[in-house]
Amino acid sequence: MIRRNFIKINALGMLGASLSSFFIISSDLSKDDLMGKSNPTLFGDGYKLRKEAHEAFLKMKTEALKSGFKIKVVSSYRNYAHQNRIWERKYKRFIAGGLSPSLAINKIVEYSTIPGTSRHHWGTDIDIVDGAAPQPKGLLLEENFEGDGPFCKFKEWLDKHANSFGFYLVYTDNQNRKGFKYEPWHYSYAPLSIPMLKAYRELDVSQELQKAKLLGSEYLSQDFINQYIKENILDINPQLL
């Protein structure tokens, strides 16, 4: 067989497999799955991921250990109730600190998602650090992954190897990116999260948020929700779109 024909056929086969996987995943997902309100089958010891993401994570964890890094999962799957507890805790704290409801919400969404919109609802995303390094009081801080921070070398290893296991940084340090701030600890298993995001985009997120009756939801204007969808949900690493 002529090589270019083989490459063409092989590429078409890979595309077909990818599309098949997308349709299978999409058809199996309900609105509750996408919004953290279902009870998915998850795997992991001290963390929870969907089966394929878990298997890929174990391979990455084993490889990292060969370089002296012991991957520690700080956060993985979070259901709607868990995300809502985070939302309410921060909302109450910021209000008690003197912020107006609108400013409190803007402060929350610098790093935390509105319940029902978190990628952590999918069982595909993880927040990770190096458990073999000294553990600072605040684990998930940008400074820990830079310069002489305790997770700097680990981040360098992730930059070089994580993609080969299917894991991609979600909220990059691209200066032109809007929405959530840079999170050097947050990785997503692309083979599952890409089709899940495509399915999520089919939901009427605005309507779902308006129905949710969240603490402070009366201050979620339509303009705010539109901007949140555009910037916080969709302005991510383009390799995850």
C-alpha positions as CSV (number, residue, x, y, z in Angstrom):
1,M,0.0,0.0,0.0
2,I,1.3,3.5,-0.8
3,R,2.4,5.2,2.4
4,R,0.3,8.4,1.9
5,N,-2.8,6.2,1.3
6,F,-2.1,4.3,4.4
7,I,-1.7,7.5,6.4
8,K,-5.0,8.8,5.0
9,I,-6.9,5.6,5.7
10,N,-5.3,5.4,9.2
11,A,-6.2,9.0,10.0
12,L,-9.8,8.4,8.8
13,G,-10.0,5.4,11.0
14,M,-8.7,7.3,14.0
15,L,-11.2,10.1,13.3
16,G,-14.0,7.5,13.0
17,A,-13.0,6.0,16.4
18,S,-12.9,9.5,17.9
19,L,-16.3,10.4,16.6
20,S,-17.8,7.1,17.6
21,S,-16.4,7.6,21.2
22,F,-18.0,11.1,21.2
23,F,-21.4,9.9,20.2
24,I,-21.3,7.0,22.7
25,I,-20.3,9.3,25.5
26,S,-22.7,12.0,24.5
27,S,-25.7,9.7,24.2
28,D,-25.0,8.2,27.6
29,L,-24.9,11.6,29.4
30,S,-27.9,13.1,31.1
31,K,-28.3,16.7,32.2
32,D,-27.8,15.5,35.8
33,D,-24.5,13.8,34.8
34,L,-23.2,17.1,33.4
35,M,-24.4,19.2,36.4
36,G,-23.1,16.9,39.2
37,K,-26.6,15.7,40.2
38,S,-26.3,12.0,39.3
39,N,-24.4,9.1,40.8
40,P,-21.8,8.1,38.3
41,T,-19.6,5.0,38.7
42,L,-16.2,6.4,39.8
43,F,-12.8,4.9,40.7
44,G,-9.9,5.8,42.9
45,D,-8.4,5.6,46.4
46,G,-8.9,8.9,48.1
47,Y,-10.1,10.5,44.9
48,K,-12.8,9.8,42.3
49,L,-12.5,9.7,38.5
50,R,-14.4,8.0,35.7
51,K,-12.8,4.7,34.7
52,E,-10.9,5.7,31.6
53,A,-9.5,8.9,33.3
54,H,-8.6,6.8,36.4
55,E,-6.7,4.3,34.4
56,A,-4.7,7.1,32.6
57,F,-4.1,8.8,35.9
58,L,-2.6,5.6,37.4
59,K,-0.2,5.4,34.4
60,M,0.8,9.0,34.9
61,K,1.2,8.5,38.6
62,T,3.5,5.5,38.1
63,E,5.7,7.4,35.6
64,A,5.9,10.4,37.8
65,L,7.1,8.3,40.7
66,K,10.1,7.2,38.5
67,S,11.2,10.8,38.5
68,G,10.7,11.2,42.3
69,F,7.2,12.8,42.2
70,K,4.4,11.4,44.2
71,I,1.2,12.8,42.7
72,K,-1.3,13.8,45.4
73,V,-4.9,14.5,44.4
74,V,-6.2,17.5,46.3
75,S,-9.6,17.4,44.5
76,S,-11.3,15.3,41.9
77,Y,-15.0,14.6,41.4
78,R,-17.3,17.0,43.2
79,N,-21.1,16.6,43.1
80,Y,-23.5,19.5,43.0
81,A,-24.0,19.5,46.8
82,H,-20.3,19.7,47.4
83,Q,-19.8,22.6,45.0
84,N,-22.8,24.4,46.5
85,R,-21.2,24.1,50.0
86,I,-18.1,25.8,48.6
87,W,-20.3,28.5,47.0
88,E,-22.3,29.2,50.1
89,R,-19.2,29.3,52.4
90,K,-17.4,31.8,50.2
91,Y,-20.5,33.9,49.6
92,K,-21.2,34.2,53.3
93,R,-17.6,35.0,54.1
94,F,-17.3,37.7,51.5
95,I,-20.6,39.3,52.5
96,A,-19.5,39.2,56.1
97,G,-16.3,40.9,55.0
98,G,-18.3,43.9,53.6
99,L,-18.6,43.1,49.9
100,S,-21.9,43.7,48.1
101,P,-23.6,40.5,46.8
102,S,-22.5,41.3,43.2
103,L,-18.9,41.9,44.3
104,A,-19.0,38.8,46.4
105,I,-20.1,36.7,43.4
106,N,-17.4,38.3,41.2
107,K,-14.8,37.4,43.9
108,I,-16.0,33.8,44.1
109,V,-15.7,33.2,40.4
110,E,-12.1,34.2,40.3
111,Y,-11.3,30.6,41.2
112,S,-14.6,28.8,42.1
113,T,-17.4,27.8,39.8
114,I,-21.1,28.3,40.2
115,P,-22.7,25.0,41.3
116,G,-23.8,23.0,38.3
117,T,-21.1,24.5,36.0
118,S,-18.0,22.9,37.5
119,R,-15.7,20.6,35.4
120,H,-15.2,18.7,38.6
121,H,-18.8,17.4,38.2
122,W,-17.6,15.2,35.3
123,G,-15.1,12.9,37.0
124,T,-12.5,14.0,34.4
125,D,-10.6,16.7,36.3
126,I,-8.1,16.7,39.1
127,D,-6.3,19.3,41.2
128,I,-2.8,17.8,41.9
129,V,0.4,18.6,43.8
130,D,3.6,16.7,44.6
131,G,3.0,14.7,47.8
132,A,6.8,14.0,48.1
133,A,7.6,17.7,48.4
134,P,7.2,19.9,51.6
135,Q,3.5,20.7,52.0
136,P,2.8,24.4,52.5
137,K,-0.2,25.6,54.4
138,G,-2.0,26.7,51.3
139,L,-1.4,23.9,48.7
140,L,-3.3,25.4,45.7
141,L,-1.4,28.7,45.3
142,E,0.3,29.8,42.1
143,E,3.5,30.7,44.0
144,N,4.0,27.1,45.0
145,F,4.4,26.1,41.4
146,E,6.8,28.8,40.4
147,G,10.4,29.9,41.1
148,D,11.7,28.0,44.2
149,G,8.2,26.9,45.2
150,P,7.9,23.3,46.5
151,F,6.0,22.1,43.4
152,C,8.0,23.9,40.8
153,K,9.9,20.9,39.6
154,F,6.7,18.8,39.6
155,K,5.1,21.5,37.4
156,E,8.0,21.3,35.0
157,W,7.5,17.5,34.8
158,L,3.8,17.9,34.1
159,D,4.5,20.5,31.4
160,K,6.7,17.9,29.6
161,H,4.7,14.7,30.2
162,A,1.1,15.2,31.3
163,N,-0.3,15.6,27.7
164,S,1.1,12.2,26.7
165,F,-1.3,10.6,29.3
166,G,-4.2,12.7,28.1
167,F,-4.2,15.3,30.8
168,Y,-4.2,19.0,29.9
169,L,-4.0,22.1,32.0
170,V,-7.4,23.8,32.0
171,Y,-6.9,27.4,33.1
172,T,-3.6,28.4,31.5
173,D,-1.4,31.5,32.2
174,N,-2.2,33.0,28.8
175,Q,-2.4,36.7,29.4
176,N,-5.2,37.1,26.9
177,R,-7.4,34.4,28.5
178,K,-10.4,35.6,30.6
179,G,-12.5,33.9,33.2
180,F,-10.9,31.9,36.0
181,K,-7.4,32.8,37.1
182,Y,-4.4,30.7,36.3
183,E,-4.5,27.3,38.0
184,P,-1.2,25.4,37.5
185,W,-2.7,22.5,39.5
186,H,-5.9,21.8,37.6
187,Y,-5.7,19.1,34.9
188,S,-8.4,17.5,32.7
189,Y,-8.5,14.1,31.0
190,A,-9.1,15.4,27.4
191,P,-10.5,12.2,25.8
192,L,-13.5,12.3,28.1
193,S,-13.8,16.0,29.0
194,I,-13.8,17.3,25.4
195,P,-17.0,15.4,24.5
196,M,-18.5,16.2,27.9
197,L,-18.0,19.9,27.3
198,K,-19.6,19.6,23.8
199,A,-22.6,17.9,25.5
200,Y,-22.6,20.6,28.2
201,R,-22.8,23.3,25.6
202,E,-26.1,21.9,24.4
203,L,-27.7,22.7,27.8
204,D,-29.5,26.0,28.5
205,V,-27.1,27.0,31.2
206,S,-28.7,30.3,31.7
207,Q,-32.1,28.7,32.4
208,E,-30.6,26.1,34.7
209,L,-28.8,28.8,36.8
210,Q,-31.9,30.9,37.0
211,K,-33.9,27.8,38.3
212,A,-31.2,26.8,40.8
213,K,-32.2,29.2,43.6
214,L,-28.6,29.5,44.8
215,L,-27.6,31.7,47.6
216,G,-27.3,35.2,46.0
217,S,-28.8,33.9,42.7
218,E,-31.1,37.0,42.5
219,Y,-27.9,38.9,41.7
220,L,-27.0,36.6,38.7
221,S,-28.1,38.9,35.9
222,Q,-28.5,37.7,32.3
223,D,-25.5,39.8,31.3
224,F,-23.4,38.2,34.1
225,I,-24.5,34.7,33.1
226,N,-23.7,35.3,29.4
227,Q,-20.3,36.6,30.3
228,Y,-19.7,33.7,32.7
229,I,-20.5,31.1,30.0
230,K,-18.2,32.9,27.5
231,E,-15.3,33.5,29.8
232,N,-15.3,31.1,32.7
233,I,-16.7,28.0,31.0
234,L,-15.4,28.4,27.5
235,D,-12.2,30.5,27.7
236,I,-10.0,27.6,28.6
237,N,-7.0,25.8,27.1
238,P,-8.0,25.6,23.4
239,Q,-6.7,22.0,23.4
240,L,-9.7,21.1,25.6
241,L,-12.3,22.6,23.3
